[in-house]
Amino acid sequence: MPFAPEFSYEPGTEQARLWFAVLNRNMMKGYQFYRQYPICQYIVDFICPKLNLIIEIDGSAQMLKAKSVNKKRDDLERLGYRVLIFTETEVAHHLDEVIAHISAAVLSAVKN
């Protein structure tokens, strides 16, 4: 399996913003998330393996390929993962709401 490409931490990228805001410091209810994680033929933006939870941040270019985004989500869900997809705009302008949505998904996964 090929290695995931190096993750870009350019200031201002929405993935980096979410990563530094909460996911990289076990701040999401104490659960560890990993970035740029390979699963089958995909590389997911963020994953918490203990909760089978994947978080994807899609930019406008990726949204143009909605069919492939949906296929990726469907394939990962068939493997037993819950997949949350946020746009770059949501992360840039509504980060608190994104974090609240992720937190709710974490709590839901913990209860199951």
KEVO-303596 format. One record per residue (C-alpha): residue number from 1; x, z, y. Coordinates in Angstrom, 2 decimals, always signed. Layout:
<nodes>
+-----+---------+---------+---------+
: seq :      px :      pz :      py :
+-----+---------+---------+---------+
: NUM :       X :       Z :       Y :
...
+-----+---------+---------+---------+
</nodes>
This chain:
<nodes>
+-----+---------+---------+---------+
: seq :      px :      pz :      py :
+-----+---------+---------+---------+
:   1 :   +0.00 :   +0.00 :   +0.00 :
:   2 :   +1.46 :   -0.91 :   +3.39 :
:   3 :   +2.13 :   +1.82 :   +5.93 :
:   4 :   -0.13 :   +2.21 :   +8.92 :
:   5 :   +1.35 :   +0.74 :  +12.08 :
:   6 :   +2.78 :   +3.24 :  +14.53 :
:   7 :   +0.06 :   +4.79 :  +16.63 :
:   8 :   +0.32 :   +4.02 :  +20.31 :
:   9 :   +0.10 :   +7.01 :  +22.62 :
:  10 :   -0.01 :   +5.06 :  +25.83 :
:  11 :   -1.47 :   +7.24 :  +28.56 :
:  12 :   -5.07 :   +6.32 :  +29.12 :
:  13 :   -5.86 :   +4.91 :  +25.70 :
:  14 :   -9.10 :   +6.40 :  +24.49 :
:  15 :   -7.77 :   +7.14 :  +21.01 :
:  16 :   -4.92 :   +9.12 :  +22.56 :
:  17 :   -7.33 :  +10.89 :  +24.87 :
:  18 :   -9.49 :  +12.08 :  +21.95 :
:  19 :   -6.42 :  +12.94 :  +19.85 :
:  20 :   -4.85 :  +15.10 :  +22.54 :
:  21 :   -8.18 :  +16.63 :  +23.60 :
:  22 :   -9.07 :  +18.18 :  +20.25 :
:  23 :   -8.17 :  +16.47 :  +17.01 :
:  24 :   -4.41 :  +17.01 :  +16.79 :
:  25 :   -4.43 :  +20.79 :  +17.20 :
:  26 :   -6.86 :  +21.89 :  +14.49 :
:  27 :   -9.27 :  +22.67 :  +17.32 :
:  28 :  -12.20 :  +21.11 :  +15.51 :
:  29 :  -13.38 :  +24.29 :  +13.78 :
:  30 :   -9.91 :  +24.68 :  +12.27 :
:  31 :  -10.03 :  +21.43 :  +10.27 :
:  32 :   -7.05 :  +19.08 :  +10.26 :
:  33 :   -7.55 :  +15.47 :  +11.31 :
:  34 :   -4.99 :  +12.75 :  +10.66 :
:  35 :   -4.54 :   +9.58 :  +12.66 :
:  36 :   -4.10 :   +5.97 :  +11.56 :
:  37 :   -4.78 :   +6.82 :   +7.93 :
:  38 :   -4.89 :   +4.08 :   +5.26 :
:  39 :   -7.91 :   +3.96 :   +2.93 :
:  40 :   -8.17 :   +0.97 :   +0.59 :
:  41 :   -7.73 :   -2.12 :   +2.75 :
:  42 :   -8.54 :   -0.27 :   +5.99 :
:  43 :   -6.69 :   +1.91 :   +8.44 :
:  44 :   -9.03 :   +4.43 :  +10.03 :
:  45 :   -8.42 :   +5.91 :  +13.46 :
:  46 :   -8.97 :   +9.55 :  +12.45 :
:  47 :   -9.87 :  +11.30 :   +9.21 :
:  48 :  -10.48 :  +14.81 :   +7.96 :
:  49 :  -10.03 :  +14.45 :   +4.18 :
:  50 :  -11.41 :  +17.93 :   +3.44 :
:  51 :  -14.71 :  +16.98 :   +5.04 :
:  52 :  -14.73 :  +13.27 :   +4.10 :
:  53 :  -15.23 :  +12.58 :   +7.81 :
:  54 :  -13.87 :   +9.50 :   +9.58 :
:  55 :  -13.89 :   +8.86 :  +13.32 :
:  56 :  -13.43 :   +5.36 :  +14.69 :
:  57 :  -12.89 :   +4.39 :  +18.33 :
:  58 :  -13.86 :   +0.78 :  +18.92 :
:  59 :  -12.87 :   -1.20 :  +21.96 :
:  60 :  -14.78 :   -4.10 :  +23.42 :
:  61 :  -12.74 :   -6.65 :  +21.47 :
:  62 :  -13.65 :   -4.93 :  +18.22 :
:  63 :  -17.29 :   -4.71 :  +19.18 :
:  64 :  -17.37 :   -8.50 :  +19.28 :
:  65 :  -16.66 :   -8.36 :  +15.56 :
:  66 :  -19.69 :   -6.19 :  +14.82 :
:  67 :  -20.16 :   -7.69 :  +11.38 :
:  68 :  -16.66 :   -6.65 :  +10.27 :
:  69 :  -17.10 :   -3.20 :  +11.87 :
:  70 :  -20.34 :   -2.74 :   +9.94 :
:  71 :  -18.71 :   -3.90 :   +6.70 :
:  72 :  -15.85 :   -1.45 :   +7.19 :
:  73 :  -18.31 :   +1.41 :   +7.85 :
:  74 :  -20.46 :   +0.43 :   +4.85 :
:  75 :  -17.42 :   +0.19 :   +2.54 :
:  76 :  -16.12 :   +3.59 :   +3.65 :
:  77 :  -19.55 :   +5.18 :   +3.28 :
:  78 :  -19.78 :   +3.81 :   -0.27 :
:  79 :  -16.52 :   +5.67 :   -0.95 :
:  80 :  -18.25 :   +8.89 :   +0.11 :
:  81 :  -17.11 :   +9.19 :   +3.73 :
:  82 :  -19.26 :   +9.90 :   +6.76 :
:  83 :  -18.18 :   +7.54 :   +9.53 :
:  84 :  -18.67 :   +8.24 :  +13.22 :
:  85 :  -18.05 :   +5.32 :  +15.55 :
:  86 :  -17.60 :   +5.75 :  +19.28 :
:  87 :  -16.80 :   +3.16 :  +21.92 :
:  88 :  -13.83 :   +3.46 :  +24.23 :
:  89 :  -16.33 :   +3.77 :  +27.09 :
:  90 :  -18.01 :   +6.78 :  +25.45 :
:  91 :  -14.66 :   +8.52 :  +25.01 :
:  92 :  -13.53 :   +7.64 :  +28.54 :
:  93 :  -16.69 :   +8.68 :  +30.36 :
:  94 :  -18.51 :  +11.08 :  +28.04 :
:  95 :  -15.73 :  +12.92 :  +26.20 :
:  96 :  -17.63 :  +16.22 :  +26.12 :
:  97 :  -20.58 :  +14.52 :  +24.41 :
:  98 :  -18.27 :  +12.81 :  +21.90 :
:  99 :  -16.61 :  +16.13 :  +21.10 :
: 100 :  -20.02 :  +17.80 :  +20.70 :
: 101 :  -21.14 :  +15.04 :  +18.31 :
: 102 :  -17.95 :  +15.39 :  +16.24 :
: 103 :  -18.32 :  +19.18 :  +16.22 :
: 104 :  -21.90 :  +18.88 :  +14.95 :
: 105 :  -20.75 :  +16.51 :  +12.20 :
: 106 :  -18.00 :  +18.96 :  +11.19 :
: 107 :  -20.49 :  +21.84 :  +11.02 :
: 108 :  -22.90 :  +19.71 :   +9.00 :
: 109 :  -20.14 :  +18.74 :   +6.55 :
: 110 :  -19.05 :  +22.36 :   +6.17 :
: 111 :  -22.60 :  +23.41 :   +5.28 :
: 112 :  -22.84 :  +20.73 :   +2.58 :
+-----+---------+---------+---------+
</nodes>
